[in-house]
């Protein structure tokens, strides 16, 4: 019997069973697989099948019998069947739209898993999904022809915790370098996919832009064995921050901004990593900044609803940049 067919039949048998299924019953139900050959060989095959099912999220449990129940194997139905998601039609429509947009972008890791999820959402919807009025501008992802394929490989390697070998073209070096990397995670920020992982060449955590990867190969040896563990302290946001002024290029400095008008009411949403202070009708946000020019340019774009309050070097930089823009257009800042 084909292995996939055997696993499906095994799951079906255990789901239909109302009491533990003994090893003798398994051998009788699968005579060609568990009932023939030496005991040692058939037990090894069953253990491999159990491991395969566990990897698929289907754990088999062996129970010791008593006066009321015999020895045997059980499949925990509560662990096998997922509960109803409980989403409203509108929530399902939003999820479906977001997932469809991700697929349509052409470069998204776990595409096959996402496709299966969308089919399930459509199934649970029980009819036509409402069409949300959403504008989706696709094609913004910076990619080369190999990015979709590389994302799939990196997704698989990160899930299986297998190291990858990459040929990386850094803008800081004239020639590509070959690196062995433990992939910890992937981030999409402003149209750029980044890989964060432990670089064995540099002996530390590094960030790599996926579109700069010229060649990629996942370690194929011992596919069921993990090559690494992701440290519990690892936080991907520390390596690919949300805002450009959070890049650790300069020594960190605390900058205070004052917000006015509609922007003041949206302070927490617009600057999610800032401390918001409201007093006497004033709204100020305090940020830790490690790339001052990036923040100053952002504040200038929000003028006059935002201005730099402190420190003085940040105020001076804001004034100089505003004057440069005004001079370019023939006016005064």
C-alpha positions, -999 to 999 in steps of 0.1 A, spaced: 0 0 0 12 35 -8 24 53 23 0 83 19 -29 59 15 -18 39 45 -17 71 67 -51 82 56 -65 47 62 -49 47 96 -64 80 106 -98 69 93 -96 37 113 -87 55 146 -114 82 141 -141 55 136 -129 35 166 -149 39 199 -122 22 220 -84 19 218 -71 -1 188 -47 -28 198 -15 -36 180 -29 -69 170 -59 -52 154 -37 -28 135 -17 -58 122 -50 -74 111 -62 -42 94 -29 -36 76 -17 -71 69 7 -61 41 23 -33 61 22 -42 98 12 -79 96 40 -93 74 78 -94 80 96 -95 114 81 -79 144 110 -55 146 106 -43 110 68 -38 113 71 -19 146 97 4 130 74 11 101 46 19 125 68 42 145 78 61 114 41 64 105 33 77 140 61 103 136 48 113 102 13 119 116 26 138 146 45 161 122 12 167 104 -4 176 137 -22 143 143 -8 128 176 -16 91 184 -18 82 221 -12 48 236 -34 40 266 -28 13 291 -59 -8 296 -78 -16 328 -109 -36 337 -131 -13 316 -108 -7 286 -82 -26 266 -47 -15 257 -43 3 224 -40 34 204 -63 64 203 -66 95 182 -76 126 203 -106 140 184 -103 173 202 -67 177 190 -77 166 155 -108 186 147 -105 224 148 -132 244 164 -155 267 143 -136 299 138 -165 320 148 -159 349 123 -186 371 110 -192 372 72 -175 406 72 -144 394 90 -141 364 67 -144 388 37 -116 409 51 -94 378 57 -102 365 22 -94 399 6 -61 402 25 -50 366 17 -60 371 -20 -39 403 -22 -9 385 -7 -12 357 -33 -16 382 -61 15 400 -51 35 371 -66 60 369 -37 46 355 -5 60 327 17 38 297 24 17 303 -8 4 267 -8 -7 269 29 -23 302 22 -42 288 -8 -55 260 14 -66 285 41 -85 306 15 -103 275 3 -113 267 39 -125 303 45 -147 300 14 -160 267 27 -169 280 61 -185 311 46 -213 288 34 -220 309 3 -208 340 -15 -184 361 5 -192 397 7 -169 418 -14 -153 445 8 -146 478 -9 -108 477 -6 -82 493 -28 -52 470 -32 -21 483 -50 -2 453 -60 32 449 -75 49 471 -49 71 442 -36 106 446 -46 116 414 -62 137 396 -88 125 366 -107 138 343 -81 122 360 -50 89 339 -49 109 306 -52 134 318 -26 106 328 -2 91 293 -4 125 277 3 131 301 33 96 295 46 102 257 45 137 260 61 125 283 89 96 260 96 117 229 96 146 247 113 172 237 87 201 259 78 204 274 43 234 283 21 230 316 3 250 335 -22 244 371 -12 251 403 -31 257 430 -5 257 466 -17 287 471 6 309 445 -12 319 442 -49 315 405 -51 288 382 -37 297 361 -7 285 326 3 269 323 37 255 296 59 225 310 77 200 296 103 168 313 91 149 326 122 122 346 104 109 367 74 97 402 74 79 423 47 85 460 52 78 487 27 78 463 -2 111 446 8 113 410 21 141 405 47 155 373 61 167 375 97 189 347 109 222 336 125 251 340 100 278 314 106 303 335 87 298 366 109 290 346 140 260 366 148 224 377 138 222 394 105 195 407 81 195 399 44 173 414 17 158 384 -1 160 402 -35 198 403 -31 201 365 -27 215 352 -59 214 315 -51 198 295 -22 200 259 -11 184 243 20 203 216 40 187 183 28 204 159 52 184 145 81 151 162 71 133 152 103 161 166 125 163 203 135 197 220 127 191 248 152 167 263 178 155 299 177 165 316 211 135 324 233 148 360 235 148 365 198 126 394 187 124 400 149 113 436 153 146 444 169 163 436 136 138 449 111 121 479 128 88 493 117 100 529 111 132 540 92 143 562 121 146 530 142 175 516 122 205 513 145 229 534 124 236 562 149 237 563 187 201 564 200 188 598 210 154 607 226 134 631 204 102 649 214 76 660 189 45 681 192 14 671 173 -16 692 164 -50 690 147 -62 656 135 -27 641 138 -28 647 176 -58 623 180 -39 597 160 -6 600 179 -6 564 191 -15 549 157 9 571 138 39 566 162 31 531 177 65 528 195 64 563 210 54 575 245 24 598 241 20 626 266 -11 648 267 -13 678 290 -30 713 289 -44 707 254 -9 697 240 0 664 226 36 653 225 53 621 216 87 609 227 107 585 205 140 568 206 157 576 173 188 560 158 186 577 124 177 613 129 174 624 93 148 598 86 126 612 114 132 648 105 121 641 69 90 624 81 81 653 104 87 678 76 61 659 55 36 662 84 41 700 88 24 720 101 6 693 122 40 681 136 71 699 148 103 690 166 105 702 202 138 688 214 167 682 215 183 712 199 204 693 173 171 677 160 154 712 159 184 726 140 184 697 115 147 703 110 151 740 103 180 734 79 161 708 59 130 730 58 151 759 46 167 737 19 133 726 6 120 762 6 151 775 -12 147 748 -38 112 762 -45 123 799 -43 107 807 -9 115 810 28 111 784 54 
